[in-house]
Amino acid sequence: MSFMFRKFHSVIGQHHKRITVFTLHQLRMDRVPAATAGVTRNASSFKHENAFIDGKWVPAASGKTFQVINPSTGGVIGSVPDMDAQDTEEAIKVAYKAFQTWKETTARERSGVLRKWAELCTQHKDELAKLLTAEMGKPLAEAAGEVAYGTAFIEWFAEEARRVYGDIIPTTTNTRRMLVLKQPLGVAGMITPWNFPNAMITRKACAAIAAGCTVVLKPAEDTPYSALALCELASMAGMPPGVLNVVTSSRDHAAEVGKMLCKHPLVMKISFTGSTQVGKILLEQSASTVKKVSLELGGNAPFIVFDSADVDAAVKGLMGCKFRVSGQTCVCANRILVQEGIYDKFVQKVAETMDRELKVGDGFEDGTTQGPLINSKAVDKVQGHVDDAVIKGATVVRGGKRLDGNFFLPTLLSHVTQEMRCSSEETFGPVAPILKFKTEEEAVAIANVTSSGLAGYFFSQNLSQIWRVAEQLETGIVGVNEGLVSVPESPFGGWKESGLGSEGSKYGIDEYLHLKYVCMGGI
Ligand code: SIN
């Protein structure tokens, strides 16, 4: 088992605690349909070719469909409805109707459905992982890791559903009592990315559903099957019709679907994970109805290695942080800043580790750690960053070029400077550009120069430096001597142009709740 796999398995281990078996009489059966307990399925039966609205599998009103492509082989996996604004509006109305009863359920009832859903996702984890690898390309072991990560969000919000507390405020007048209630917002519109086709859905949707909201979700056009499989399992778990609705659409209709979600007066909340450019458009569109908006946008994570670092630990941290999902995560190291005293040694060790541990290939092949990029446009961008760096003086230590199809060789660049595109833009691919710095002040200044502020990492064994730098980094997430930090228990959210709000953790559910101040007089 390679490092990558060992590391991912240990991450999975953190998420993967035993799920408490949910008993049906914990639900009020008049409100929530019975779960289809004990149903076992074949992998293929989770692959749905229709969208999921009001608990039913439905085509687009236009009858149009679009093809879903395996990024590894270029082959067609199947097709799904190409829905438009009109279909989306129908889904919003359905979700609004379902909200009228879902908001009346108790936290315990919602928790029970979510727990059952998590249990079914665990039971069918292999089928979910295979679908995910087929449509997104990540290696099967990583896909299994994502399914465990995604399921952990369902479990987490099943627990958080029961911990939404209000407040009693000490009275200012004896004849009054003052309280704060928390109430669900209503219909939440969601747009999710292709890089985590399972976990980004559960991280958003389960927070909303736990709070008592209902959901209309558009998955990325590249990866609709994971979303639809999650719908089937939710339905099997007893999720009432209309609580979770998935609208599939091609890139041609994505903008109108997004606009409908953002502008519709019955939608109270927008949650989006994707590019900063699209996030800004959605934020602007949501202004017309003053919606609450959560955005998880692009990053440009600095990964700083100080002279005081344990170099082997830093190399290991970088491998997971940079090459997870072939570098296609918003939190992966984008600029690697290494202090001059250990620069050459670090570059050498990273190169040797890449030779030993990274294997490019189809995600279904044993031993693959680096799957394809999502499409040829992504490969063009990565090649563009490498070419630009080389023209401006970078040295290609490893890789540096595209392979057939959507594959790109894991790449290590040294002598990188801030003037290169790979320093100022998010590469979203398997390229590790290494810059040299002299002082802590210089490293922090370079780290903070960007308008992004999602994740930042640094390796140091100097305690006061650890405190100083952790406080000075202008990012919502900081990994200190750690390259993989995402867990459901911790808040995930960016500063500056990397986003608004937080997902996961005890804070994630607040994004789907109104505060209501109730002042009771005449007492
Ligand atoms: C992302 O890339 O958007 C999510 C990564 C994570 O949850 O760690």
Residues whose N, C-alpha, C, O or C-beta is under 5 A from the ligand:
A	BS01	SIN	Q328 T329 C330 V331 S486
